[in-house]
Amino acid sequence: MGSFFGIVGIGAGIYCIYGYLLMVRRRQIPKGIMLPKDEDPKRCKDVEAYIKMTSAQLLLVGILLAVYGVLELINTYVASIAIPVFVAIVLVMAALIWFAVRTKKANTTYF
């Protein structure tokens, strides 16, 4: 089961980092990560302010998810490192809560 969570963590982390790069380089809001299903990114009132408000959280979540995935795979296949995996899980959960709060606030402000 650990290998499944490790692969999902790495995949989700890479997807979040891709979304961050899309926001920073192309100035596009990734609909699948940042917005509800029924919201159109073209309706954003201020794209620059939205990106500034949410991009750092998205990058942090992506990095933490990728690190968690790698640690989970190491824990499953190489050596038992339960404490670092637990710390990574706690950090990911805290970052996800922070990300959700900031994204919700940005969505209500700019859409």
Residue frames relative to the residue before (quaternion, step in Angstrom):
aa qw qx qy qz dx dy dz
M 1.0000 0.0000 0.0000 0.0000 0.00 0.00 0.00
G 0.6144 0.5732 -0.3458 0.4176 3.58 1.06 -0.67
S 0.6389 0.5235 -0.3413 0.4487 3.56 1.02 -0.71
F 0.6048 0.5494 -0.3536 0.4553 3.61 1.08 -0.67
F 0.6924 0.4629 -0.2791 0.4780 3.59 0.85 -0.95
G 0.6159 0.5467 -0.3439 0.4512 3.57 1.07 -0.64
I 0.6794 0.4746 -0.2872 0.4803 3.55 0.91 -0.90
V 0.6456 0.5047 -0.3199 0.4755 3.59 0.98 -0.80
G 0.6433 0.5268 -0.3218 0.4528 3.60 0.97 -0.79
I 0.6656 0.4824 -0.3042 0.4815 3.58 0.92 -0.87
G 0.6612 0.5123 -0.3083 0.4531 3.59 0.92 -0.87
A 0.6757 0.4780 -0.2939 0.4781 3.57 0.91 -0.89
G 0.6338 0.5314 -0.3307 0.4545 3.58 1.03 -0.72
I 0.6557 0.4953 -0.3087 0.4790 3.56 0.96 -0.85
Y 0.6406 0.5237 -0.3222 0.4600 3.60 1.01 -0.80
C 0.6590 0.4914 -0.3091 0.4782 3.61 0.97 -0.78
I 0.6442 0.4997 -0.3235 0.4802 3.60 0.99 -0.76
Y 0.6151 0.5274 -0.3390 0.4781 3.59 1.06 -0.71
G 0.6486 0.5123 -0.3115 0.4689 3.60 0.97 -0.82
Y 0.6234 0.5275 -0.3309 0.4729 3.57 1.04 -0.76
L 0.6745 0.4867 -0.2981 0.4683 3.59 0.87 -0.93
L 0.6148 0.5381 -0.3396 0.4659 3.58 1.07 -0.70
M 0.6716 0.4881 -0.2959 0.4724 3.58 0.97 -0.82
V 0.7319 0.4542 -0.2503 0.4420 3.57 0.80 -0.99
R 0.7620 0.3924 -0.2114 0.4698 3.59 0.85 -0.93
R 0.7961 0.2947 -0.1566 0.5049 3.60 0.82 -0.92
R 0.3468 -0.7609 0.4737 0.2763 3.57 1.30 -0.19
Q 0.4652 0.6301 -0.4671 0.4104 3.55 1.00 0.96
I 0.3542 -0.7091 0.5673 0.2232 3.54 -1.09 0.72
P 0.3342 -0.7562 0.5209 0.2126 3.62 -0.57 1.08
K 0.4060 -0.7645 0.4553 0.2083 3.53 -0.45 1.27
G 0.6769 0.5312 -0.3029 0.4099 3.59 0.90 -0.86
I 0.7344 0.4037 -0.2301 0.4946 3.57 1.09 -0.60
M 0.8108 0.3692 -0.1422 0.4313 3.52 0.72 -1.11
L 0.7990 0.3245 -0.1321 0.4888 3.60 1.00 -0.73
P 0.5536 -0.5664 0.4784 0.3793 3.56 -1.23 0.40
K 0.6992 -0.4999 0.3130 0.4041 3.58 -1.23 0.45
D 0.7550 0.4246 -0.2229 0.4472 3.58 0.87 -0.90
E 0.5879 0.5913 -0.3635 0.4155 3.62 1.25 -0.04
D 0.2850 -0.7519 0.5770 0.1432 3.55 -1.04 0.90
P 0.4597 -0.7055 0.4595 0.2825 3.65 -0.72 0.98
K 0.6052 0.5795 -0.3522 0.4170 3.58 1.17 -0.47
R 0.6291 0.5496 -0.3291 0.4404 3.60 1.24 -0.32
C 0.4154 0.7223 -0.4640 0.3007 3.59 1.26 -0.01
K 0.4463 -0.7189 0.4754 0.2408 3.57 -0.86 1.02
D 0.7957 -0.0027 0.0384 0.6044 3.58 1.02 -0.82
V 0.2627 -0.8118 0.5049 0.1308 3.55 -0.02 1.34
E 0.6489 0.5324 -0.3258 0.4351 3.60 0.90 -0.86
A 0.6798 0.4715 -0.2950 0.4781 3.59 0.89 -0.88
Y 0.6211 0.5393 -0.3379 0.4574 3.60 1.03 -0.74
I 0.6659 0.4942 -0.2956 0.4744 3.56 0.92 -0.93
K 0.6541 0.5144 -0.3157 0.4559 3.57 0.93 -0.84
M 0.6881 0.4998 -0.2797 0.4456 3.57 1.02 -0.82
T 0.8179 0.3123 -0.1271 0.4662 3.61 0.98 -0.77
S 0.5504 0.6696 -0.3985 0.2997 3.61 1.10 -0.45
A 0.6477 0.5292 -0.3362 0.4329 3.61 0.91 -0.79
Q 0.6518 0.5089 -0.3179 0.4640 3.58 0.99 -0.80
L 0.6449 0.5237 -0.3227 0.4536 3.57 0.99 -0.81
L 0.6521 0.5022 -0.3126 0.4742 3.58 0.96 -0.82
L 0.6514 0.5176 -0.3181 0.4544 3.59 0.92 -0.86
V 0.6529 0.4997 -0.3140 0.4748 3.59 0.92 -0.87
G 0.6508 0.5264 -0.3165 0.4463 3.59 0.95 -0.84
I 0.6747 0.4851 -0.2948 0.4718 3.56 0.88 -0.92
L 0.6763 0.4928 -0.3020 0.4567 3.59 0.88 -0.90
L 0.6402 0.5148 -0.3318 0.4637 3.60 0.99 -0.74
A 0.6573 0.5008 -0.3148 0.4669 3.59 0.94 -0.84
V 0.6488 0.5048 -0.3145 0.4747 3.59 0.97 -0.83
Y 0.6352 0.5176 -0.3321 0.4672 3.58 0.96 -0.81
G 0.6518 0.5283 -0.3177 0.4418 3.59 0.91 -0.88
V 0.6585 0.4961 -0.3034 0.4777 3.56 0.96 -0.87
L 0.6607 0.5004 -0.3114 0.4650 3.59 0.91 -0.87
E 0.6429 0.5213 -0.3251 0.4574 3.58 1.01 -0.77
L 0.6587 0.4879 -0.3129 0.4798 3.60 0.99 -0.75
I 0.6198 0.5163 -0.3398 0.4835 3.59 1.05 -0.72
N 0.6554 0.5159 -0.3061 0.4590 3.57 0.95 -0.89
T 0.6910 0.4832 -0.2793 0.4594 3.59 1.01 -0.75
Y 0.8377 0.2761 -0.1010 0.4602 3.58 0.77 -1.02
V 0.7548 0.3931 -0.2199 0.4768 3.62 1.07 -0.58
A 0.7748 -0.2131 0.2086 0.5574 3.56 0.45 -1.22
S 0.5320 -0.6277 0.4644 0.3276 3.54 -1.17 0.56
I 0.0906 0.7779 -0.6124 0.1079 3.57 -0.60 1.21
A 0.0469 -0.8685 0.4934 0.0065 3.55 0.68 1.14
I 0.6676 0.5159 -0.3210 0.4302 3.61 0.88 -0.83
P 0.6786 0.4571 -0.3253 0.4740 3.67 0.79 -0.77
V 0.6240 0.5239 -0.3474 0.4641 3.61 1.05 -0.66
F 0.6441 0.5131 -0.3169 0.4706 3.59 0.97 -0.82
V 0.6457 0.5066 -0.3185 0.4743 3.60 0.93 -0.87
A 0.6466 0.5164 -0.3195 0.4617 3.60 0.97 -0.82
I 0.6378 0.5201 -0.3276 0.4641 3.59 0.98 -0.80
V 0.6562 0.5036 -0.3116 0.4677 3.59 0.92 -0.89
L 0.6640 0.4980 -0.3061 0.4662 3.59 0.93 -0.85
V 0.6370 0.5167 -0.3270 0.4694 3.59 0.99 -0.79
M 0.6613 0.5046 -0.3126 0.4585 3.59 0.89 -0.86
A 0.6566 0.4978 -0.3108 0.4737 3.59 0.93 -0.83
A 0.6643 0.4949 -0.3027 0.4714 3.58 0.95 -0.85
L 0.6447 0.5203 -0.3249 0.4562 3.60 1.01 -0.74
I 0.6363 0.5078 -0.3281 0.4792 3.58 1.02 -0.74
W 0.6484 0.5079 -0.3073 0.4766 3.59 0.94 -0.89
F 0.6465 0.5223 -0.3034 0.4661 3.57 0.98 -0.90
A 0.6723 0.5020 -0.3011 0.4531 3.60 0.88 -0.91
V 0.6575 0.5051 -0.3126 0.4636 3.58 0.95 -0.84
R 0.6898 0.4760 -0.2848 0.4653 3.60 0.86 -0.95
T 0.6590 0.5025 -0.3138 0.4633 3.59 0.98 -0.80
K 0.6282 0.5227 -0.3297 0.4727 3.59 1.00 -0.78
K 0.6655 0.4877 -0.3060 0.4749 3.58 0.93 -0.87
A 0.6610 0.4954 -0.3133 0.4686 3.61 0.94 -0.80
N 0.6493 0.5166 -0.3237 0.4546 3.59 0.99 -0.75
T 0.6839 0.4573 -0.3002 0.4828 3.60 0.96 -0.75
T 0.6579 0.5139 -0.3101 0.4548 3.60 1.11 -0.60
Y 0.8268 0.2885 -0.1109 0.4700 3.59 0.76 -1.02
F 0.7170 0.3604 -0.2712 0.5315 3.61 1.22 0.12
